[in-house]
């Protein structure tokens, strides 16, 4: 029996992850999108820590540069995600009704 190439196994896992992710995202009710996005942003902050560790443990200048780039991109992702979440939460706030007054003409 022949051993299956690791590339094929990784491709199968990738396709299955896309399929499962698609169905999980589309079955979430709209009321849960904001809390899930906030939690995802918090989890994504862990990527910054990993990128800093990876950048600190490298020895070549190219690897250090790539580590700094990874930290910058992860920070943009996290902060941008929190800004979008804040805007989404503002949509749920009740707006104050404007009082319309009629002025009598003289």
C-alpha positions as CSV (number, residue, x, y, z in Angstrom):
1,X,0.0,0.0,0.0
2,X,1.3,3.4,-1.0
3,X,1.7,6.2,1.5
4,X,-0.5,9.2,0.7
5,X,1.4,12.4,0.1
6,X,1.2,15.0,3.0
7,X,0.2,17.7,0.5
8,X,-2.9,15.8,-0.5
9,X,-3.8,15.3,3.2
10,X,-3.3,19.0,3.9
11,X,-5.4,19.9,0.9
12,X,-8.2,17.6,2.0
13,X,-8.1,19.2,5.5
14,X,-8.1,22.7,4.0
15,X,-11.2,21.9,1.8
16,X,-13.1,20.4,4.7
17,X,-12.2,23.4,6.9
18,X,-13.7,25.7,4.2
19,X,-16.8,23.6,4.0
20,X,-17.4,23.4,7.7
21,X,-16.5,27.1,8.2
22,X,-19.0,28.1,5.5
23,X,-21.8,26.2,7.1
24,X,-21.0,27.3,10.6
25,X,-20.9,31.0,9.7
26,X,-24.1,30.9,7.7
27,X,-26.1,29.2,10.4
28,X,-25.3,31.8,13.1
29,X,-28.3,34.0,13.9
30,X,-27.8,37.7,13.2
31,X,-28.1,38.5,16.9
32,X,-24.9,36.5,17.7
33,X,-22.7,38.0,15.0
34,X,-21.5,40.9,17.2
35,X,-20.6,38.8,20.3
36,X,-18.9,36.2,18.1
37,X,-16.9,38.9,16.3
38,X,-15.8,40.4,19.6
39,X,-14.6,37.0,20.9
40,X,-12.8,36.3,17.6
41,X,-11.0,39.6,17.9
42,X,-9.9,38.8,21.4
43,X,-8.6,35.4,20.3
44,X,-6.8,37.0,17.4
45,X,-4.8,39.1,19.9
46,X,-3.0,35.9,20.7
47,X,-1.5,36.0,17.2
48,X,0.3,39.2,18.2
49,X,2.0,37.4,21.1
50,X,3.0,34.5,18.8
51,X,4.3,36.9,16.2
52,X,6.4,38.8,18.8
53,X,7.8,35.5,20.1
54,X,8.6,34.3,16.6
55,X,10.3,37.7,15.8
56,X,12.3,37.6,19.0
57,X,13.6,34.0,18.5
58,X,14.9,34.6,14.9
59,X,18.5,35.3,14.0
60,X,18.5,36.7,10.5
61,X,17.6,40.2,9.6
62,X,15.1,39.0,7.0
63,X,13.3,36.8,9.6
64,X,13.2,39.7,12.1
65,X,11.7,41.9,9.4
66,X,9.1,39.3,8.6
67,X,8.3,39.0,12.4
68,X,7.9,42.8,12.7
69,X,5.6,42.7,9.6
70,X,3.6,39.9,11.2
71,X,3.2,41.9,14.4
72,X,2.0,45.0,12.5
73,X,-0.5,43.0,10.4
74,X,-1.9,41.2,13.4
75,X,-2.3,44.5,15.2
76,X,-4.1,46.1,12.3
77,X,-6.4,43.0,12.2
78,X,-7.2,43.1,15.9
79,X,-7.7,46.9,16.2
80,X,-9.7,47.1,13.0
81,X,-11.9,44.2,14.2
82,X,-12.6,46.0,17.5
83,X,-13.5,49.2,15.6
84,X,-15.9,47.3,13.4
85,X,-17.4,45.6,16.5
86,X,-17.9,49.0,18.2
87,X,-19.7,50.3,15.1
88,X,-21.9,47.3,15.0
89,X,-22.8,47.7,18.7
90,X,-23.7,51.4,18.0
91,X,-26.3,50.2,15.5
92,X,-28.2,48.6,18.4
93,X,-28.4,51.7,20.5
94,X,-31.8,53.5,20.6
95,X,-31.8,56.8,18.9
96,X,-33.4,59.8,20.7
97,X,-36.4,61.1,18.9
98,X,-36.1,64.6,17.7
99,X,-38.8,67.0,19.0
100,X,-40.4,68.9,16.3
101,X,-41.8,72.3,17.4
102,X,-44.0,74.5,15.3
103,X,-43.4,78.1,15.5
104,X,-46.4,80.4,15.0
105,X,-46.1,82.9,12.3
106,X,-46.9,86.5,13.1
